Amino acid sequence: MLRRFLLSAALCATALSAPALALELKETPSLAARVGKDLPPVAERVPEEMLVVDMEASGRKIGKQGGTIDTMIGRSKDVRLINVWGYARLVGYNEKLELVPDILRDIEVEGDRVFTLHLRKGHKWSDGHSFTTEDIRFWFEDVATNEELQPTGLPPFMLAAGKPPKMDVIDETTVRFAWDAPNPLFLPELAKSRPPFIYRPAHYLKQFHAKYTDEAKLAKLAAAQKVRGWAPLFNKADDMYNHENDDIPTLQPWMMQSSDGDRRFVLTRNPFYHRVDSAGQQLPYVDEVVMTVADSKIIPAKTQAGEANLQARNIGFSDITVLKQGEAQAGYTTYLWPISKGAEISILPNLTTKDPVWRELNRDTRFRHALSMAIDRDLINKVLYLGFAKPGNDTVLPLSPLYKEEYTTAWANYDPDAANALLDEIGLTKRRGDGIRLLRDGRPLEIIVETAGEDQSQLDALELVAETWKEVGVKLFAKPSQRDTIRDRALSGDLVMSVWWGFENGIPTPDMPPEDYAPTRGDFLSWPLWGDNYETDGKSGEKPDWAPAERLISLYDAWLSSASTQEREAIWREMLDIHAAETIHIGLVSGVRQPVVVKGLENVPSEGIYGWDPGAQFGIHRMDEFFFK
């Protein structure tokens, strides 16, 4: 079966493949003075097969070029978010969560095994050099499969049934990857907020590669950069995401222009960007994005004072009231976008903790059900979220085509009598003088729930949980820590229970990988040792010895080899059924709103999706289409 991903009004309301010859291109005002000097005219900068965006078909306005978006970040390294928000991808999600070509003109897919990628003729890097299949070949043959640069070999999304693909370069705009088995992971990986960049600017990076540059020259370059050898020199230069090498060319809408130390970063438009609106104006509309580093604690106040044109980073639900109060005076609007996580707060019993008593108890389904039913989620919603969230489990949200109401409600009703009965049934009937139950070895049933200390609402929620858990004989101690410390304790088996955000992807489609819902990674705090075992192919961690975890891994592996959306949906359904039945994550509330402050900008949706994957925060809403009134 051959599937084609074509940019058309039927697939993607925000873009269409219009005949480039029928479009009269207009020179970008801010670049006009450079034309004929260091830049060619716009008709020679955009691809011959440009991507033409039909604004009116998507209900958006044709914009005006120019202006600067001011936004604030809490750390200097967050400047890399410009590569998330810009969201230029080989293929990417649209607002309907459909995968559509972007940098690519077209993709042909045969049986989820053979992927033929068609580049846009005449596409150029930000420095004006041609972007061709040589850049993909260079990545595959000279970077990804070079043992000195990638000693661990190809990443998992480039393997099917454990084997790499055969790559064929057909011509300068056509390349084919063919696997012997289905590889449903390939396309979703390309659309991530942090994509794998299966292409590299070969014309720039070859100067740092031993295959293409003289050894003596490489030694001098390595010495100048204070690194040992050509491989670390290359890896330092090969920075497509972090913005630590400003010289590397990009295909994103904005690129680094200048920085004021590590406090203020100016990102300017890419003059060779591949997207154009239906009026013939090259995107992005906005000339510059200025990212200013500020203390995260004062970003809400600075936002209220009107210092940002677009702000969601470092502001949250608790800031909404203050932000709303400042709208009239500062001239901004506060939109409230639903957050796409499976839950805003989730309590995670560690099923691989090394303490044998706690391990047995955490794995007892009745214990997790009892803890869940001993939580008054309605109270948490009213106190912390003014009643605007949805009490329930950590699971898929109504925006997902996989959603079922019972996934949210199973074992999530507040019923202390039923919780007490389950704890008695387990055998936890002995209590000390203050009513706290005793474990089978005589220790009090006192649970230390560790938190990264990054979100005050988690600590506030735990205080409310502690009150109702105490009523059923369970004592809760909240222990603020740090993210790295918690993960180290989890892998050592010392962590008993933690609180975290819910599933990153609460809006999956069947064609998105269910990696969060099975023990596949060592940094998942519900089952770190099982995840580490899977991630390292059995070299470390522990092999699962709990039937639901074994089944979830089996289902995840089946998804990786699936050949149809129907197969993948059936796999997702069973995985979600297991989570609903087992209450592996004890979610508290979902549907919490993310404030998005907008000052002077058009085409920013009043109702959007705010998430990392899928979504890239502003990415799927096309920040390159935002413009000033």
QUIKACOR-V293845 format. One line per field, one symbol per residue. phi: phi as a letter, one per 20 degrees, with the letter a starting at -180 (. if undefined). psi: psi as a letter, one per 20 degrees, with the letter a starting at -180 (. if undefined). burial: b if it has 16 or more other ideal C-beta (glycine too) atoms within 10 Angstrom, else e. A space follows every 50 residues. Layout:
BEGIN
phi = ???
psi = ???
burial = ???
END
This chain:
BEGIN
phi = .ddcddfbffecfebbeefffedefdffgfdgfefnddcffgfeeefgdf edeefffemdefedfpnceebdcebfffgffffefflecgcbeefemeec fcfffacdcdllddcdddeefnfcffenffecffffggffeddfdeffec fenffgfedclmdfeedcefbfccccdcdfcgcffffgffeffdfflebb fgfefffddffdcggfffffffffelcenffffffffecedfmecfeffc dffccfdbbemddbcdddfefdfedcefenefeffefccdddebggfdfg fffffnecebbcfmcbgfeggffffegffemccdecefeeffbfcbecfe fdfeffffffffefgffffffffedefffgfffeclneedfqfeafegfe fefcgffeegldffbfffffffffffoeeecegenffdffenffeddede cfmebffffffffffgfefffdndeddecfbcgffffffffenefebbcb ffggdecfdgeefeffecfdcfeeffbgfffffffelnfbmcfgccgfff ffffffffffdfcbfffffffggffffffffelfdefdbcmfedfceccn ddmeffccddaecepllegfelgfefbeg
psi = ppqpnporhhgoiiqqnqohhipoqpppgiihiipiejqrrhhihqqhmr oppnghhjjrqpapqrrppprqqiqhiihihhighhloqgqrqaijkqpq qehqhqpppokkhpooporppjqqrijiqpoaihhggggghifhjohhhm hiaqqhijqpkjqrrpppogaijpqpppqhrqmiigghhhjrhnrimkqq nhhgihijphhiqqggghggggghjlqnrhghgghhhmnigikiniipqr jrhqqpgrqnckhppoprqoijqiqqrijjpprqgpgqppoppqphhigg ghghikjqhophpjqahiigggghhigghikrqoqopppjqhqhpppnpo ikqhohghggghiohhghgghgijpnhhggggghjkjiroqaroaqrhip iipphhhhipkjqonhghgggghghhjmhqqahjiprprijiqqmopooq qijiohhghgghghghghhhhjkpppppnpbqghgghghghijhpgqrpr rapgnjlqrhjpplhijqniqijoihlhhghhgghjljhrbqppkpghgg gggggghhghjqjqhgghghggghghggghhilgpnqgqrjqqopoppoj qrjophoaporfpqgkeigijmhiiqrq.
burial = eeeebbbeeebbbbbbbbebeebebebbebbeeebeeebeebeebbbebb bbbbbeebebebbebebebbbbbeebebbbbbbbbbbbbbbbbbbebebb bbbbbbbbbeebbbbbbbbbebbbbbbeebbbbbbbbbbbebbbebeebe eeeeebbbbbeeebbebeeeeebbbbbebeebbbbbbbbbbbbebbbbbb bbbbbeebbbeebeeeebeebbeeeeeeebbbbbeebbebeebeeeebbb bbbbbbeebeeeeebbbbbbbbbbbbbbebbbbbbbbbbbbbbbebeebb bbbbebbbbbbbbbbbbebbeebeebeeebebebbbbbbbbbbbbbbbbb bbbebeebbebbbbebbbbbbbbbbbbeebbeebbeeebbbbbbbbbeeb ebbbeebbebbbebbbebbbebbeebebeeeeeeebbebeeeeebebebb bbbebebbebbbebbbebbeebbbbbebeebeeeebbebbbebebbbbbb bbbbbbbbbbbbbbbbbbbbebebbbbbbbbbbbbeeeeebbebebebbe ebbebbeebbebeeeebbebbbeebbebbbebbbbbbbbbbbbbbbbbbb bbbbbeebbbbbbbbbbbbbbbbbbbbbe
END
